[in-house]
Amino acid sequence: MDLSPFSGAVLSGGQSRRMGSPKAHLRVDGEPLLSRQLRLLHETGAAELIVAQHPDRPEPLAAPLSAEVVFDSPPDAGPLAGVSAALARCRHPLLLVVAVDLPGLTREFLTRLWEQSSPTQGVIPVLRGRLEPLAAMYPKSAGEVCQQQLRSGRFAVHEWAELGLTEGWLKRWELEPIWHPCLLNWNEPGDFVGSR
């Protein structure tokens, strides 16, 4: 199979209000989430690694893998600002985006996203009828559309993804139940068992 090269990005610019501490430091089997997500992207085949952070809340990268840090712009526009910053910086035709707070992600899940993508069309998972834009593959060519959304004050990442499906630069991946645990996310202290 001839797969297009891709960049990998971890979104870690959220405020973690409900969690009460940065999610990047939460651990899965002793490994901080940020380090884990970078490792998974690397193991899946990402040719470069990017971390999108809030400019007022930079987190040191404790991972052994080198990654380039970009800042959400505008800074308080939610995940779409991180996606936009990563798309602008990435050097490959595809960008695999993952949120930092998805402890169930696996290399197999990320590989399936990659295998279904092309240089001009990314893939977005659909879980029980809902788009999951924070664990998806996007074409770099969609970066301008992303910036247009932000400039017009439309910050909802789901709205941007819906536009991608309409315009054809995204396609849906209807998830079978076996993949559902991959998209479990941690929002509050009760969502996980681990150390901070």
Contacts in CASP RR format, 6 or more apart in sequence:
PFRMAT RR
TARGET T0000
AUTHOR 0000-0000-0000
METHOD contacts of the structure
MODEL  1
MDLSPFSGAVLSGGQSRRMGSPKAHLRVDGEPLLSRQLRLLHETGAAELI
VAQHPDRPEPLAAPLSAEVVFDSPPDAGPLAGVSAALARCRHPLLLVVAV
DLPGLTREFLTRLWEQSSPTQGVIPVLRGRLEPLAAMYPKSAGEVCQQQL
RSGRFAVHEWAELGLTEGWLKRWELEPIWHPCLLNWNEPGDFVGSR
1 115 0 8 1.000
3 114 0 8 1.000
3 115 0 8 1.000
3 117 0 8 1.000
4 92 0 8 1.000
4 93 0 8 1.000
4 94 0 8 1.000
4 117 0 8 1.000
4 118 0 8 1.000
4 119 0 8 1.000
5 47 0 8 1.000
5 92 0 8 1.000
5 93 0 8 1.000
5 94 0 8 1.000
6 45 0 8 1.000
6 46 0 8 1.000
6 47 0 8 1.000
6 92 0 8 1.000
6 93 0 8 1.000
6 94 0 8 1.000
6 95 0 8 1.000
6 96 0 8 1.000
6 114 0 8 1.000
6 117 0 8 1.000
6 137 0 8 1.000
7 46 0 8 1.000
7 47 0 8 1.000
7 48 0 8 1.000
7 49 0 8 1.000
7 50 0 8 1.000
7 86 0 8 1.000
7 90 0 8 1.000
7 91 0 8 1.000
7 92 0 8 1.000
7 94 0 8 1.000
7 95 0 8 1.000
7 96 0 8 1.000
8 41 0 8 1.000
8 46 0 8 1.000
8 48 0 8 1.000
8 49 0 8 1.000
8 50 0 8 1.000
8 86 0 8 1.000
8 90 0 8 1.000
8 95 0 8 1.000
8 96 0 8 1.000
8 97 0 8 1.000
8 98 0 8 1.000
9 41 0 8 1.000
9 49 0 8 1.000
9 50 0 8 1.000
9 51 0 8 1.000
9 52 0 8 1.000
9 82 0 8 1.000
9 83 0 8 1.000
9 86 0 8 1.000
9 90 0 8 1.000
9 95 0 8 1.000
9 96 0 8 1.000
9 97 0 8 1.000
9 98 0 8 1.000
10 34 0 8 1.000
10 37 0 8 1.000
10 38 0 8 1.000
10 41 0 8 1.000
10 49 0 8 1.000
10 50 0 8 1.000
10 51 0 8 1.000
10 52 0 8 1.000
10 67 0 8 1.000
10 98 0 8 1.000
10 99 0 8 1.000
10 100 0 8 1.000
11 52 0 8 1.000
11 79 0 8 1.000
11 82 0 8 1.000
11 83 0 8 1.000
11 86 0 8 1.000
11 97 0 8 1.000
11 98 0 8 1.000
11 99 0 8 1.000
11 100 0 8 1.000
11 134 0 8 1.000
12 22 0 8 1.000
12 23 0 8 1.000
12 24 0 8 1.000
12 34 0 8 1.000
12 51 0 8 1.000
12 52 0 8 1.000
12 53 0 8 1.000
12 59 0 8 1.000
12 100 0 8 1.000
13 52 0 8 1.000
13 53 0 8 1.000
13 54 0 8 1.000
13 57 0 8 1.000
13 72 0 8 1.000
13 78 0 8 1.000
13 82 0 8 1.000
13 100 0 8 1.000
14 23 0 8 1.000
14 54 0 8 1.000
14 57 0 8 1.000
14 78 0 8 1.000
14 79 0 8 1.000
15 54 0 8 1.000
15 57 0 8 1.000
16 22 0 8 1.000
16 23 0 8 1.000
18 187 0 8 1.000
18 188 0 8 1.000
19 26 0 8 1.000
19 186 0 8 1.000
19 187 0 8 1.000
19 188 0 8 1.000
19 189 0 8 1.000
20 189 0 8 1.000
21 196 0 8 1.000
22 57 0 8 1.000
22 59 0 8 1.000
23 33 0 8 1.000
23 100 0 8 1.000
23 101 0 8 1.000
23 186 0 8 1.000
24 32 0 8 1.000
24 33 0 8 1.000
24 34 0 8 1.000
24 59 0 8 1.000
24 100 0 8 1.000
25 32 0 8 1.000
25 33 0 8 1.000
25 34 0 8 1.000
25 59 0 8 1.000
25 196 0 8 1.000
26 32 0 8 1.000
26 33 0 8 1.000
26 101 0 8 1.000
26 103 0 8 1.000
26 186 0 8 1.000
26 192 0 8 1.000
26 194 0 8 1.000
26 195 0 8 1.000
26 196 0 8 1.000
27 33 0 8 1.000
27 194 0 8 1.000
27 195 0 8 1.000
27 196 0 8 1.000
28 36 0 8 1.000
28 103 0 8 1.000
28 104 0 8 1.000
30 194 0 8 1.000
30 195 0 8 1.000
31 39 0 8 1.000
32 62 0 8 1.000
32 63 0 8 1.000
33 100 0 8 1.000
33 101 0 8 1.000
33 103 0 8 1.000
33 186 0 8 1.000
34 51 0 8 1.000
34 59 0 8 1.000
34 61 0 8 1.000
34 62 0 8 1.000
34 63 0 8 1.000
34 100 0 8 1.000
35 62 0 8 1.000
35 63 0 8 1.000
35 64 0 8 1.000
35 65 0 8 1.000
36 103 0 8 1.000
37 98 0 8 1.000
37 100 0 8 1.000
37 102 0 8 1.000
37 105 0 8 1.000
38 49 0 8 1.000
38 51 0 8 1.000
38 61 0 8 1.000
38 63 0 8 1.000
38 65 0 8 1.000
38 67 0 8 1.000
39 63 0 8 1.000
39 65 0 8 1.000
40 98 0 8 1.000
40 105 0 8 1.000
40 106 0 8 1.000
40 107 0 8 1.000
40 110 0 8 1.000
41 49 0 8 1.000
41 96 0 8 1.000
41 98 0 8 1.000
41 110 0 8 1.000
42 49 0 8 1.000
42 65 0 8 1.000
43 107 0 8 1.000
44 96 0 8 1.000
44 107 0 8 1.000
44 110 0 8 1.000
44 111 0 8 1.000
44 114 0 8 1.000
45 114 0 8 1.000
46 96 0 8 1.000
47 91 0 8 1.000
47 92 0 8 1.000
48 68 0 8 1.000
48 90 0 8 1.000
48 91 0 8 1.000
48 92 0 8 1.000
49 65 0 8 1.000
49 66 0 8 1.000
49 67 0 8 1.000
49 68 0 8 1.000
50 67 0 8 1.000
50 68 0 8 1.000
50 69 0 8 1.000
50 70 0 8 1.000
50 86 0 8 1.000
50 89 0 8 1.000
50 90 0 8 1.000
50 95 0 8 1.000
51 59 0 8 1.000
51 61 0 8 1.000
51 67 0 8 1.000
51 68 0 8 1.000
51 69 0 8 1.000
51 70 0 8 1.000
52 69 0 8 1.000
52 70 0 8 1.000
52 71 0 8 1.000
52 72 0 8 1.000
52 81 0 8 1.000
52 82 0 8 1.000
52 83 0 8 1.000
52 85 0 8 1.000
52 86 0 8 1.000
53 59 0 8 1.000
53 69 0 8 1.000
53 70 0 8 1.000
53 71 0 8 1.000
53 72 0 8 1.000
54 71 0 8 1.000
54 72 0 8 1.000
54 75 0 8 1.000
54 76 0 8 1.000
55 71 0 8 1.000
55 72 0 8 1.000
55 73 0 8 1.000
55 75 0 8 1.000
56 75 0 8 1.000
58 69 0 8 1.000
58 71 0 8 1.000
61 67 0 8 1.000
61 69 0 8 1.000
68 89 0 8 1.000
70 82 0 8 1.000
70 85 0 8 1.000
70 86 0 8 1.000
70 88 0 8 1.000
70 89 0 8 1.000
71 85 0 8 1.000
72 78 0 8 1.000
72 81 0 8 1.000
72 82 0 8 1.000
72 85 0 8 1.000
73 81 0 8 1.000
73 82 0 8 1.000
73 84 0 8 1.000
73 85 0 8 1.000
73 150 0 8 1.000
74 81 0 8 1.000
74 150 0 8 1.000
75 81 0 8 1.000
77 150 0 8 1.000
77 153 0 8 1.000
77 155 0 8 1.000
78 155 0 8 1.000
78 157 0 8 1.000
79 99 0 8 1.000
79 133 0 8 1.000
79 134 0 8 1.000
79 157 0 8 1.000
80 146 0 8 1.000
80 149 0 8 1.000
80 150 0 8 1.000
80 155 0 8 1.000
80 156 0 8 1.000
80 157 0 8 1.000
80 160 0 8 1.000
81 150 0 8 1.000
81 155 0 8 1.000
83 95 0 8 1.000
83 97 0 8 1.000
83 133 0 8 1.000
83 138 0 8 1.000
83 146 0 8 1.000
83 157 0 8 1.000
83 160 0 8 1.000
84 143 0 8 1.000
84 146 0 8 1.000
84 147 0 8 1.000
84 150 0 8 1.000
86 95 0 8 1.000
86 97 0 8 1.000
87 95 0 8 1.000
87 138 0 8 1.000
87 140 0 8 1.000
87 142 0 8 1.000
87 143 0 8 1.000
87 146 0 8 1.000
88 143 0 8 1.000
88 147 0 8 1.000
90 140 0 8 1.000
92 140 0 8 1.000
93 119 0 8 1.000
93 120 0 8 1.000
93 139 0 8 1.000
93 140 0 8 1.000
93 141 0 8 1.000
94 114 0 8 1.000
94 117 0 8 1.000
94 119 0 8 1.000
94 122 0 8 1.000
94 137 0 8 1.000
94 138 0 8 1.000
94 139 0 8 1.000
94 140 0 8 1.000
95 137 0 8 1.000
95 138 0 8 1.000
95 139 0 8 1.000
95 140 0 8 1.000
96 110 0 8 1.000
96 113 0 8 1.000
96 114 0 8 1.000
96 136 0 8 1.000
96 137 0 8 1.000
97 133 0 8 1.000
97 134 0 8 1.000
97 135 0 8 1.000
97 136 0 8 1.000
97 137 0 8 1.000
97 138 0 8 1.000
98 105 0 8 1.000
98 110 0 8 1.000
98 134 0 8 1.000
98 135 0 8 1.000
99 134 0 8 1.000
99 135 0 8 1.000
99 185 0 8 1.000
101 185 0 8 1.000
101 186 0 8 1.000
101 187 0 8 1.000
102 134 0 8 1.000
102 135 0 8 1.000
102 182 0 8 1.000
102 183 0 8 1.000
102 184 0 8 1.000
102 185 0 8 1.000
103 184 0 8 1.000
103 185 0 8 1.000
103 186 0 8 1.000
103 192 0 8 1.000
104 181 0 8 1.000
104 182 0 8 1.000
104 183 0 8 1.000
104 184 0 8 1.000
105 135 0 8 1.000
105 182 0 8 1.000
105 183 0 8 1.000
106 182 0 8 1.000
109 135 0 8 1.000
109 179 0 8 1.000
109 182 0 8 1.000
112 173 0 8 1.000
112 179 0 8 1.000
113 123 0 8 1.000
113 125 0 8 1.000
113 135 0 8 1.000
113 136 0 8 1.000
113 137 0 8 1.000
113 173 0 8 1.000
114 137 0 8 1.000
116 122 0 8 1.000
116 123 0 8 1.000
116 137 0 8 1.000
116 171 0 8 1.000
116 173 0 8 1.000
117 123 0 8 1.000
117 137 0 8 1.000
117 139 0 8 1.000
118 139 0 8 1.000
119 139 0 8 1.000
120 139 0 8 1.000
120 141 0 8 1.000
120 169 0 8 1.000
121 139 0 8 1.000
121 168 0 8 1.000
121 169 0 8 1.000
121 170 0 8 1.000
121 171 0 8 1.000
122 136 0 8 1.000
122 137 0 8 1.000
122 138 0 8 1.000
122 139 0 8 1.000
122 169 0 8 1.000
122 170 0 8 1.000
122 171 0 8 1.000
123 136 0 8 1.000
123 137 0 8 1.000
123 170 0 8 1.000
123 171 0 8 1.000
123 172 0 8 1.000
123 173 0 8 1.000
124 131 0 8 1.000
124 132 0 8 1.000
124 133 0 8 1.000
124 136 0 8 1.000
124 137 0 8 1.000
124 161 0 8 1.000
124 165 0 8 1.000
124 170 0 8 1.000
124 171 0 8 1.000
124 172 0 8 1.000
124 173 0 8 1.000
125 131 0 8 1.000
125 132 0 8 1.000
125 135 0 8 1.000
125 136 0 8 1.000
125 173 0 8 1.000
125 175 0 8 1.000
125 179 0 8 1.000
125 183 0 8 1.000
126 132 0 8 1.000
126 172 0 8 1.000
126 173 0 8 1.000
126 174 0 8 1.000
126 175 0 8 1.000
127 175 0 8 1.000
127 180 0 8 1.000
127 183 0 8 1.000
128 180 0 8 1.000
129 174 0 8 1.000
131 158 0 8 1.000
131 161 0 8 1.000
131 162 0 8 1.000
131 172 0 8 1.000
132 175 0 8 1.000
132 183 0 8 1.000
133 157 0 8 1.000
133 158 0 8 1.000
133 160 0 8 1.000
133 161 0 8 1.000
134 157 0 8 1.000
135 182 0 8 1.000
135 183 0 8 1.000
136 161 0 8 1.000
136 170 0 8 1.000
138 169 0 8 1.000
138 170 0 8 1.000
139 169 0 8 1.000
141 169 0 8 1.000
142 164 0 8 1.000
142 169 0 8 1.000
142 170 0 8 1.000
145 160 0 8 1.000
145 163 0 8 1.000
145 164 0 8 1.000
145 167 0 8 1.000
145 169 0 8 1.000
146 160 0 8 1.000
149 155 0 8 1.000
149 159 0 8 1.000
149 160 0 8 1.000
149 163 0 8 1.000
154 160 0 8 1.000
161 170 0 8 1.000
164 170 0 8 1.000
165 171 0 8 1.000
165 172 0 8 1.000
175 183 0 8 1.000
185 191 0 8 1.000
186 192 0 8 1.000
END
